Amino acid sequence: PYYVDINQNLFLEAYLHSSDPNLVLFLDTCVASPTPHNVTTVTYDIIRNGCVRDPTYSTYYSPYKHIVRFKFNAFQFVRSSPLVYLRCELAVCRAYDYSSRCYQGCITRSKREASS
């Protein structure tokens, strides 16, 4: 565990261990939950489908394509344990493959038309 105070900046870094210099790392989704095993029932989206959901979230420059750096403010779920579990999903893509997930950025799903 990593202990921080409420509203303290929490800095994170994801690193791809690979000898291939042509790989890019992209942070797609980061979800917080009060339990370690169930990250679907009670969750808080920090970033989802590449779209920032938490106003305290921000990215930091990395000189390397295989390192992602970001931060958000620490928080606690109301009426829950003081522990918060974080689950992040990242995509690994070929550099300069502009059709890959890494270059699409925020994806908002369009609503489908419901016919009678």
Summary of the structure (lengths in Angstrom):
residues: 116
radius of gyration: 16.3
end to end distance: 51.7
largest distance: 54.6
contacts: 252
relative contact order: 0.29
helix: 3%
strand: 39%
